Amino acid sequence: MAKYVVVDLETTGHTPKKGDKIIEIGMVTIEDGVITDQYKSFVNPEQPIPTFITQLTGITDDDVVDAPLFDELVDDIVMRCEGAYFVAHHVQFDLGFLNYALEEAHGSPLKVPVLDTVELARIFMPQAPGFKLSQLSEFFKVQHEDPHRALADAYVTSEILLKLLEKARQLPYEALYQISLIQGRLKSDLSEILQEWLQEKAFRTKERDDLEIFRGIALKREINTEEENHYVQEGFDPFLDEVLKPEGLMSQYVHNFEERKGQRDMSSTIYDAFQSHTHALIEAETGTGKSLAYLLPSIYESVGKEERVMISTHTTHLQSQLLEKEIPMLQKILPFPFRSALLKGKQHYLSLKKFEYELQASTDNNYDVVLTKCMILVWLTETNTGDIEEIQLPSSGAIFWRKISAEAEGYLDPKSPWYSRSFYQRARKNAQKAHIVVTNHSLLCTDIIYDYGLLSSYPKIIIDEAHHLESSAAKHFGLKLDYVSIQYLLNEMGGNKSGDWMSTLLSSYPDLARKQKLSNWDNTVQMIKEDADELFRYLFTYVSKQKNANISLNDVGRFQYRYVPEKESSTVWSTVREMANRVSFHIRDAIQFLHKCKNWISMTETSEESARWTEDLRMYTERLEMVIDSIDQLLLSDDNQMVKWIEIEAYGARNSVFIYSEPIEVGSLLADYFFNHKESVVLTSATLTMNDSFSFMVKRLGLNRNLTVQKKIESPFQYENQVQLLVPNDFPSIKSGNQDDFIYATCEAIYSLATISKGRMLVLFTSYEMLKQTHSIMKEFINTDEFMLIAQGVSSGSRSRLKKNFQAFDQAILFGTSSFWEGVDIPGNDLSSLVIVRLPFQPPNHPVYEAKAEAIKENGKNPFMELSLPNAVIRFKQGFGRLIRSSTDRGLVMVCDDRIMKAKYGKYFTQSIPKVPVQYASTNDLMENARRWL
């Protein structure tokens, strides 16, 4: 068995070439699967240790002042590494740093095989929640008592290594063999280890019972559950009593469970809507427990009548909550069994057919693609779903996934050998068997528009986070086109490089290659790229030259320009049409080329390989036809029912252009294609009303007011004792062109309130530019030792990553816009103050708002009252709801925009949130009151 030396270094910085030095080294030796030796030593770097390194590691200048120089340790370090694998967590850093020091000391770096535990964890534990040392130690339940110290980190890495090697050794022969064929580009030297394991397994006659081997790939066997007999107690009210009453089923499972009147009222309202075959709008304020409130009638109805109920959410967070928390809990406590399933779009599921092809066909892959293939080979021995969200792919792996998803395979013929093992077909089959099916608004809207038939067997549907339904539907009824997507599609199909899809196709059929020359295809693809590049560059220049009044800036920093073809410059738009027609013409040439290839293969062969090629040809033909259709509808045809706009990256490439369209009015489409075909659709959210009225949502969604139940469930929280609303009356007026003065006043107020609440503050902006400016100013006068500033779009990371970073610091301020107004839950003491900088009105020149406002005005109504104000109030309610997430939360909300108090419409904001004490005073007075209250 191999010998391993696990090494960790603590250093003065990350770059030895710039003079950074080692200050501590830890080494752990493993032989025969057992830790046999440990070694550690401080190292005198002969330079001061930076403060942030001391804060991170706890190592001070005093610790290293009498320590040996690195030169004195060289022989011992080299001796320990001889004949062993060099192992580290991020091996390139530790080995690179160590080798740099060794070369400086005596000119000879270590030349040993290496293993990287980050890489090994990615491959052999693909479903781990993360791959940092702290995350893996928690995942493996390994004690890590002294992080960022060399020996402690090396010891934890050793224990993780042993667990990873043991897990890898249990993999089936086929998975290890496939990995052995492609592992050459990995950082870890796995070849000899894999060969040893393969030799061991070559003489075994039996593999794991939970796996099957199909076409050389190891797969986890599908779990088939037996049908169960279901008994449902007669009467929904007795059922609710049994579940919700004191000493009922919920109280036996949930500690300190208390029945909430609003929760019961919501359940009864939904059940009544189901029985009367009516639609319903239910606003359930924070604390109602709406998930449980709609699950109970849905399960009761579904099991009792043996008909499925679908639940659609907007966010994956809520999906996870339903499937990992609420539904499993109810499956344990309810007096009858029921089945649930998750259904997502095809792009979420792995195509085994496509993966098999990529595994066999391509060897010239970059590192991320090889790593992704290795991860998937292991994951296939573990997953029953094939859902990409179970694993975290590397960056280029996410691009590779587009080639191997079920969406990329197009239509999968039931005669295909992979059909019975298709993860997407399995998900559909599970959904057909389930009582409760959880999906998302995107798939729901896709099915509505393209009539895929997923929804037809779901007469009753719950729409949670229903305030997003209109925007989700608008996106799906609309179109999007951009140069990068066209370029990606063409590159995926192949052009101007050997070994790509098209050249592989023609090399597989020499007779076809003689008829259809690859050079013809390459020339066509090149012309499409050049013409598309010219078109999008022209649009970029055109938008750039428009007057500022016609341009708006969205929340991710793109410039937006709404265009109406018949109103644009005739000279300019005739040029656009000419360019667009040219792109379409060459795409039709490409489609014709694909048709000829498909027809030739179909007529000459009927093999499995030919079926795969013809299916690929059909799929790519459809995707090119979709591009032509998008060009036609977006640039060549006029449709006054659609709003069209162009977005450009101000500082991006000159062809970084995105073209969009959406219907101006979605309600009638939803009525015709959705609501009129369903027995009962229940739409719920915490934010559906303005001033206790559902009229805005009724109109926007196309519901019939007289045939729709409307119910508002108030929060059980005592907001008057938990929240105070602060509005300063001495801020400069932003309307007078004093935006800079307003931002400075905002910065001062944020800082003052943060000192009172000890950070723990979320600041919500309506403008990304204002967020950046505020963050920049505050960085100048705030000491990072006092408050950590974390800003969306400035600090790196996703929304969830920024939230975790915010919660990790004792005193932090989180700046957010756009998505931070909702779906961000920071309960308890982690959040004590919320600042809303401006009332969230949409910019009047936003393309979609502008088009909708014009349509409302033409009907003789007021766009502000009909559209702008209701949207802003609902958005405001979402932002306000970030602060109080439980009955014990307590905090302050400051609104820097005094229009909430001075404008006539301000009452719509204050009357649409729970009743809370409002203080309208000078900033100083507000801060004094805040100190006393907190």
N, C-alpha and C positions, 0 to 999 in steps of 0.2 A: 504493500500500500504506500502511496506517495507521502512525502514529508511536506508540510506546509509551514511557512513562517509568515505570520500575520503582523503587519507593521502599521503603526500610526505615528504621525509627526505633528507636533505643534510648532508653529513658525511665527516669525515676526510679520509675515505678509504672504502674498500669493506668488510673488515673482522673484525667484532667485537671481535672475539676470539683472534685476534692479537693486540687488544688494540684500534681499530678504534672507534671513538665516533660520536654521533650526534651533529651537530652544528646549525641546524635549522629544525624546524618542521612546516608544514602547514597542516591544516585540514579544509575540507569543508563538511558541513552537508546538505543532501538532504532529504526532507520529502514531500510526496505526489507529487513527480515529480518536486519540486521547491527547489532551493538553499535557505536555511533558515539561515545559519550561516557560518561565516568564522573565522578562528583562526590561528595565527602565533606567533612564538616566536623564537628568537635566543636561543641557548643553549651553556653554557660555557663548552667546552670539557676538560678543565684543561690540555691542551697540545697545542703546536703550530699547526696551520693549515698548511698543506703542500702547497708549492708554486703552484703546478699544480691544487690543489683544489681551491685556491684563483683565479687562472686564469680562471677556469671553471665557478665558481659561483659568483665571485666578493666579496665573504665574507672574511674579513680580521680578524686578531687577535684583532684589535681594536674594531671591531663590536661585538665580543663575550666576551670581557674581563669583562664587567659589567652585562652580561646576567645571568639569573638564571641557577643553576645547574639542571641537569635532575631530580634529586630527588625532587626538588621543584615543578616540573610540572606533576609528576606522577598521582596524584589524578584527576587533570583536564583532562588529556589525557584519563584515564580509564573511567571517567564519560561520556565523549563525545562518547566513543565507545560502551557503554552499550546499548543492545537491537538493535544494528545496524549491517549491513553488513560492514565489513572492506574492503575497495576498494583501490587498488593502481595499478599503471602501473608497472608491474613486482612485483606482490604482495608478492612473496616469499622473495624478498630482503627487502622491507620496513617492512613487518610484522616480518620477522626473526630478523632484526636489532633491531626493536622496542621491541620485546619480550625479546631479549638478555639483553637490557638495563633495562626492567621492572623486569626481574628476578634478575639482579644485585641489583636493587633498593629495591625491597621488596619481591622477590622470587615467584611472581605469574604472569605468562604470560597471555595475552589476549586469551580467548577461545570464539571466535566469528566466525560466517560464513564469508567467504571471496569471493570476486570477483576480478578477474585479468583482467584489461581492455585490456591488450595485447591479452590474450586468447579470450576474448569476441569479440575483433575486428577481430581476425583470423576467428572465427566461423561465426559471423553475417555480416562481411564485407569482404568476402574472396577475392574479386577483388580489394581491396584497394592496392595502389602501394607499400605500406610498412607499418610497424606496430610500428615504433618508434613514440614517442609522437609528434615530429615535423612533421613527415609525415602525421599522422592522423589529426593533427590540420589543416594542409594545405588542406587535403582531405575534411574535414568537414567545411572548411572556418571558423575556430574558431581562433580568435585573440590570439596570444601567444607572448606577448610583453616582457616578462622577463624570458626566459628559464633558467633552472638550479637554480631557486629560489623556495623554498618549496611551498609557498602559490600560486604563479603563476602557477606552475606545477600542484598542486592539483586542482586549479580552472579549468584549461584547461581539466584535466582528468575528472572532474565532468561533464563538458559540453559534452565531448565525451561519457561518460557513459550514459547520458540521451538520446543521439542520438542512441546509440547502443541498448539500451533497447526498444526504440520506434521502431527501425527497426525490432528487434526480435519479438516484440509483433504483428507485421503485418504479420508474417510468417503463412502459412496455418497450420491447425491442424495436418496434417500428418507429416510435417517436424518437428514440435515441439515434437510430440509424439515419432518419431524415435530417436530424440536427447535425450529425457527423458529416453529411454531404455538403452542408452550406456554412459550417462554422468558421471557415478560414478567415473571414473578415472581422470576426469578433475580437475584442480586446483580450479576452481570456484565452489562454492556450489549453483548449479542451480536448484536443485530438487524442492524446495518449489515454487520458482518463475515460473518454467515451469508448475507445477501442477495448479497454479493460472491461468495462461494463458490458459491452456487446458480446465479448467472448464468454463472460459469465452466463449471459442470458441465452446464448446460442444452444446450450444443452438442456434448457428448460423445456418441458413439454406443455406446461400450463401457465397462461397469463391470468391477469385479474378477471374475475367474473363480471365486474361492472363495466368492462370494456369490450368493444368489438373491433376487429381489424377489417377495413373495407378498402380495397384498391390501394393497399400499402399505407393507409393512414389509420392511426389509432383514434377511436371515437368513444366517448362515454355512451353507454347504452341508454336509450330513451326509457324513462320511467312511465309505465302504464298503470294508471289507477283504475280500480274496479268501480263500476257504477254502484251508487249507494241508494238505499231506500230513504226517502225523505218524509218526515212527519212535521207538519206545521200546525201549531196550536190555532184553533179557530178564534178569530177576532184579533184585530191589530192592537186595540187598546189593552187587552189582557197581556198580549205579547210585550208591549212597551212596559207595562207594570212589572212583568217578570224580569225584564232586563234592567230597568232604570230605578225602580223603587228602592228605598232604604232596605238594606239586607238582601237586595236583589242580586242578579248574576254579575253585574258590573262591580258592585261593592265587594264581591268575593275575589275579584281579580285585581281591581285598582284600589290601592290604599287610599283611604280618606275620600272615596268617591262620593260626590254629592249630586243629587238630581238637580238639573237646571231647567227651570220652567221654559225658557226660550228654546232649549234643545228639544224638549218634548213637543212644544208647539210647532217647531219646524218639521219634525218627523210626521206629525199628524197632518200638517198642511200638504206635505209631499204625498203621503198615502192617499189623501182625498183627491189630489190632482190626478194620481194614477187611476183611481177608480172612476172618476168622472171624465177621463180622457181629455183633460185640459192642460194647457201650458201654465207655468207659474214663474214668477219673478220673486225671489226671496233674498232680501238683504239681511245677512246674519253678521252682526257686529262682532268685533274681537271678543273672544271668551265664550261665544255661544257653544262651541264644540260642533261646528257644522258638519265636519267629516262624519262623525258618528251619527249625527242627526239625519243625514241623507243615506248613509249605509244601511241603517236598520230598516226603513221602509223598502229600500231597493232589494235587500236580501229576502225579506219577507215576501215581497211581491214575486220575485224571480223564482224562489223555491216553491211557493204555494201554487203558482200558475205555470210552472215549468217554461218560463220564457225569460230570455236573458235581458239584463239591464246594463246599459253602457254608462260608464262614468268618464267624462273627459276633463282633463286639467290642462292648464297652460304651462306649468313648470314641472320639470322632472323632480324637483324637491317634493312637491305635493304627491306626485306619483309614488315616490319612494316611501313617503310617510304612510300612504294608504296600504301599499303592498308589504311593507316591512313592519308596520306597527299596528294600525287599526284593524286591517282584515285578518291577520294571524290571531290577534286578540279575540275577535269575534268568532273565529273558527274554533277557538278553545272553549268559549263560554256559552255559545248559543246551544239550545237543546236539540238542534238538528244540524246535519252537515251541509256545507255548500262549497262550491268550487269557484275559484277566481282565476283570472288570467290577465296578463299584460299584453297589449298589442301595440306595436310601433310601426313606423314606416319601413319599407324594404331596405333603406339605406342603413338601418341599425343592425341588420342581421348578416352574418357571414354566409357567403355562397361557397359551399364545399366544391362545387363544380369549378368555379373560378379559382379557388385556392389551389386545387389540384393542378390546374393548368399552370398557374404561376410558379408552383413548386417544381414542376417538371421542366417548364419551358425556358426559364430565364436563370442564368447563373451570374450575369454581370450586374449584380445589385450593389447599391451603396450600403453603408453600415446600418443605417436605420431600417432599411428594408430587410436585411438579413436578420437583424434583431427581432423585427416584427414577425417574420416567418417562424423563428424559433419560439417566440412567445405563443404564437397561435398553435403550433404543434403540441405544446404542453397544455395549453388552455383547452384544446379539443378533448383531452382526457378528463376534463373536469366539468365542462359546461353542458347543461341541458338546453340552454336557450340560444347560444350563439350570438348573444346581444353584445355589441362592442362596448357598451357602458360598463361591462363587468371588468374590463381591463383598461390600463392606461398605456396607450401606444406612444412611442417616441414621435417627434415632430414630423419627420418624413414618413413615418409609418401611417400617420393619419391620411396622408396623400395616397399611399399605397392601398389603404383600406377602400378607397373609392373604386379601385380596380377589382376588388374581391368581395364587394358587398352584394347582397341579393338584388339590389337595384341595378348593379352593373350587369347581372346575368340576364336581365330582361325577363321574357316569358320562359319558364322552365317547363319543358315538355314532360307530361306525366310518364312518358316512356323512358325518360332519362334515368340512368342508374342512381343518380343522386336525388331524385324526386322524393323518395320515401324517407330520405334522411335530411331533407331541406329544413333548416331552422325556421325559415319564414313560413313554410307550409305547416310546420309543427306548431308555430305560434297561432296560425289561423285555425288549425284543428283544435288546439286547446281553447281558443276563444269560442269556438262553436259548441264545445262541451261545457263551458263555464256558465255559472249563473251571473257572476259579476265580471265584467270586462272593463279594465282600465286602459284608456288611451289618451291621446293628447289632441289639442285643438288643431294642430297642423294636419295630422292624419285624418281627423274628422272632416276638415274642410276639403282636403284633397279628395276624399271619398265622395263628398257632396258634389263636387264639381265634375269629377271624371267618372262617377257612377261605377266604382269598382265592385259594388255589391257587398261591401263589408257591413254597411249600416242597415241594409234592407231588413235584416232579421232582428233588429233592435228597435221595437216599437216605443220603448221608453228610455229616455236618456237624461242623465244629470250632467249639466254643464257647470263645473266649478270654475272659479276665477272668471266668471262670465263677462266681466267688463272688458276682457280681451277678445271676445268672440268676434266683434265687428272688425277690429283691425286684422285679426288672423284671417277672416274670410276675405277681406279686401285684398290682402297680399296674394291669396290663392286664386281669386277671381282676376287678378292682374297678371302682369308679366315683368320679367327682369332680363336684361341683356347686358353683357359687358365683354370687353376684349379678352380679359384673362380667361374667362370660361370658354370662349371660342378657341383660344390658343391651347388651353389644357386639353380640350376634346381632340383637337387635331394632333397634338403631340402624343396623346394616348393611342390614337389610331395608327400613328406612324407617319413619318415623312422626313427625308433627308438624313436618315441614320440607319445603319445596318442593325439587325437584331431586334427591330421593333415589330409591332403586331403585323403590319401589312407585309413587310419583307419576309416575316416568318410564314405568313399565309402563302405567299407566292413561291417561297422556296419549298413548301410542302407539296405544291402542285406545279411541277416544271412545265407541263403543257399549258396550263393556265397562264403561267408567267410569260410564256412566249406570245400568247394572245394579248394579255394585258400587261404591258411593260411597266415595271416599277417606276421608271423615269417619268412616265405619264402621270402616275399618281403623285410622285414627289413634286412635279411641276404644278399640278392642280392645287395641292396643299400649300405650296409656297405662294401661289397667287392669292389664295384665300387669306393667308396671313398678311400679305402685303396690302391687299385692298382693305381688309378689316382694320389694320393699323392706320392706314390713311384716313378711313372714315372716322375712327374714334379720335384721332389727333385733330381732325377738322372740327369735330364737335367740341373738343376741349378748348380750342382757340375761340370758337364761336361763343361758348358760355363765358369764357374769361373776359370777352370784350363787352358783355352786357353791362348796362348801368347798374349801380349798386342797388337801386330800388327794386330791381327784378331778381335779386339774388338773396337767398337766405342761407344761414349756416346751421347745419344740423348738429345734434349733440355729440357726434363723433368727429366734428371738424371738417366735414365735407361741405362744399358750396353746392346749393341746389338751385336749379333754374327750371321753372315751369314753362313748357312750350305748347303752343297751339299751332299745329302745322299751317293752317290756313291764315294765321295772323303773323307768321314769321316773314322775314324778308324773302320775297319771291326768288331773288337771285341766290340767296344763301340756301334756301330750302330746296330749290331745284338741284343745286349741287349735292346736297345731302341725299336726295332721292336717287340721283345718278350714281353716287358712290354705293348706296345701299343696294341698288339693283345689281351693280357689278359684283358685290360680295355674294348676293343670292345666286347670280348666274354661275359663278365658279363653284358654289356649294352644290348646285344642281349637277354640274359636271362630275363632282365627287360622288354624288348619289348614283348617277348613272354608272360610274365605274364599279361601285359596290354591287349594284343590281346585276351587272354582267358577271361579276365574280360569283355571286350567289346562284344565279341561274346555271352557270357552267358546272359548279360543284354539285348542285341538285340533280342535274341530268347525268352526271358521270359516276357518282358514288352514292352509296347509302350506308356508309360505315358510321360508327359512333363519332369518329374524328370529324367526318364531313358534316354530321349533324351539329357538332359544336361550332364549326366554322360558319355554317349557314345561320345559326342562331346569333353569333357575334355580328355577322354582316347585317342581319335584320335589325339588331339593336342599334348599331351605329347609324344605319340609314334613318331610323326613327329619330335619333338624337339630332342628326343634321337637318331633318325636316322640321323639327321643333325650332331650330335656329332660324330657318327661313321664315317660318310662321311668325316668330317674334319680331324679326326685322320688318316683315310686312305690316304687322299690327302697330308696332311702335313708331315706325318711320315713314311708311308708305301710305297708310290708310288714315282717314279722318273718322273719328268717333267722338261725338260730343257728350257721350255718356261716360267717357273715361277721362281721368286726369293723367297727364303724362309729364314726366319731368326727368331732368338729367342731373346727375351728381358728378362732381369732379373732385379729385384730391388736389387741394391748392398747391401743395409742394411735392406731389407725386409725379409719376411718369406722365408724359404728355398724352399717352393713350389710356391713362387710368380714369376711365369714364364708365359710368353705370347709368343705364336707361331703365326707367320704371313706368308702369302704368297701374292704376287702380280704378275701379268703378267709383264714380262720384257718390252714388247712393247704393248701399249694400243691402238695406232692409228688404226691399222688394225681391232681391235675389234670394236672400235667406228664406223669405216666406215661400217663394215658388219652389225652391229646390230642397228645402229642409223642413220648416215648421208644418207646412201643409201635408207632409207625408208621414208625420209622426203622431202617435196617439197622445203622448205627453212628453214635453221637454221641460225640465225644471232647471232654471238658470239661477245660480246663487253666487254671491260674493259678499265681501264686507263693504263694498262701495258700489252701489247701484242707484242710489237716490240723490237728488238735490233738494234740500229743504223738505225732506220726507216725501217727495214725489218721485214716482217711477216714470213719469211721462217722457223724459228724455230717452231712457233706455227702450221704452216701448216703441218710440218712433224710429230710433236708430237701428233696432234689430228687426223691424218689420212685423211686430206682433200686433194682434188685434186686442185693443184695450179692453173691450167688453168680454172677451173670451179668455183672458189671461188673469189668473189669480195673482194678487200683489200683496206681499206680506213683508213687514219689517220686524226683525227680531232684535230687540235692544240688548246691549251688552250687560252681563251681570256685574261687571266691574263698577266700583264706586269712583268714577273719574273725578268727581268733585273733591275727593280726598287724596287722589293719586297724582293729579296733574295741575299745573298752573300755566296759563297761556300769557306770555309776556310780549307786549308790542311797544317798542320805543317810539316816542313822539318827536324826537329831536334829530332824526336822521336827515341828511341832505336829500332833497327831492331829485330822484333820478330823471324825472321828466324834463328838468331844466338843463339837461346836458351835463349834469354833475356826476356822471357814472364813477369817475375816479374818486371823488369825495365820498360817494355812497359806499364804494368798496373799502376805502380806508376806515370809515365808520363801522362797517361790518366786521372788519378785521379786529378792531379794538373791542367790539362787543363780544366777538367769539372768544378772544383771549380772556376778557374779564369773566365771562361765564364759565370758561374752561377752568380757570383758577378756583372757582367756587365748586364746580362739580368734579374737580380733579381729573380733568380730561373726560373720558368716557362719553364723548360727544360725537354725534353724527350731524354733519352740515349738508343740507340738500340744496343743490343749485338747479336752475332751469337752463343755464347756459354753460357750455364747456369752457368757453373763453373766460367767463367770469370766475369759474372754478380755478382755472390756471392762474389768473391774475391774483386772486385772493391767496392761493397757495404760495405763490412767489413772494408776495409782500410779507406774509406771515413767517416764511422761512428766514427773512432778513432780521426780524426782531425777536423770534422765539428761539430759545436755547433748546437744542434737541435733548439735553439732559432733563429738561422740564417737561416737554410734550413731544411725543412722536407724531409727526404729521404724515398721514397716509392719504393719497389722493388718487381717485380713479383716473386712468389715462396718463398719470404722471408717475406714480409708483407702479412697478411692474407686477403683473399677476392678474388672475381672473377676479371676478366679484367675490367668489367664495374665499379665494386666497387672501384678498385684501381684508375681508371680514375677520378671518382667522388671525391675521397679523395684528389687526386692531385689538382683538380680544387678548392677544398674547402680551401686550404692554400694559403696565399699570396705569399710565397716563398717556392717552392717545386721542387724537382728533381725526376723524375719518371724513373726507370730503367726497361726495358722490353726486352724480347727476343721472338722468336717464333711468336705468334699471334699478338704481338704489332707492327710488321712491317706493318700491314695493318688493315683497319677497325676501327682504333682508330681516331676519329675526335675530335680535341680540337681546335675549331676556336677562332679567335679574340686574345685578349691580354693574354689569359690563357697560350698560348704557344708562346714563342719568340725565342727559340733556340733548335736545334736538333743536337745531336751528334751521328754519326755512327762510332762505335769503330773499326769494321773490315768490309771489303768488304764481302758480304754474300755468300761466296762459301760454297757449301755443303762439309762436310768432305769426303775425297776420299775413306775412308773405310766404309762409310754409306752403308748398305746392298743393297738398291735399286740402288743407284748411281753406286756402284761397279759392279753390274750385268749389268746395262745398258751400262756402259763404256766398259766392256768386249765385249758386243755384237757389239758396234760401232767399236771397234778396229778390231774385226774379219772381219768386212766389209771393212777394209782398210781405215777407217776415223779416225780423231783426236777427242777423247772423250772430250778433254778440250774445243775445239772450237765448237763442235757439241752439247755438253750437259752442261758442268760445267759453262762455261762463259755465255751462254744465260740465264740459270737459275739464276745465280748471278746478272746479269744486271737487269732482271725483278724484282727480289727481291729488289735490290737497288732502283729501280724506285718507288716501293711501299713504302719503307722507306722514301725516299726523299719527297714523296707526303704527309707525315704526317704534314708538317709544314704549307704549304699554302693551306687554304681551302676556301678562299674568296678573292675578289679583293682588300680588304682593309688590309689583313694580311701582316705582315712584319716580317722578322727574319733572323737568321743566321743558316747555316748548317756547322758543322765541321766534316770532315772525318779524323779520326786519322790514317788511313791506307794510307801511301803515295804511295802504288802501283798504286793508281788511277792516279798519275802523272808520276811515274818512269817506270812502266811496259809497254811493248808494247801494251798490251790489255787494258790499262787504258782508252784510248780514247773511247772505247766502252761504258764505264760508263758515261763519261762526255758528249758524243755526243747523248746519249739516254735520257737525261733529258732536260728540257727547257734550253735555253741559259741564263746563269747567270754569273756574274762576278766571276772569280776564283782567289783566293789569295793563293799562295804557298810560305810560308815564315816561319821564326822562330816563335815559339809559342808566344814569347813576342811581336813581331811585329804584329802578327795576333790579339792579344788582344788589342793593342793600336788602330788598325784600327777598331776593333769591337766597342770600346768605342765611337769613333767618329761617326760611322755609326748608331748605335742604339740611 
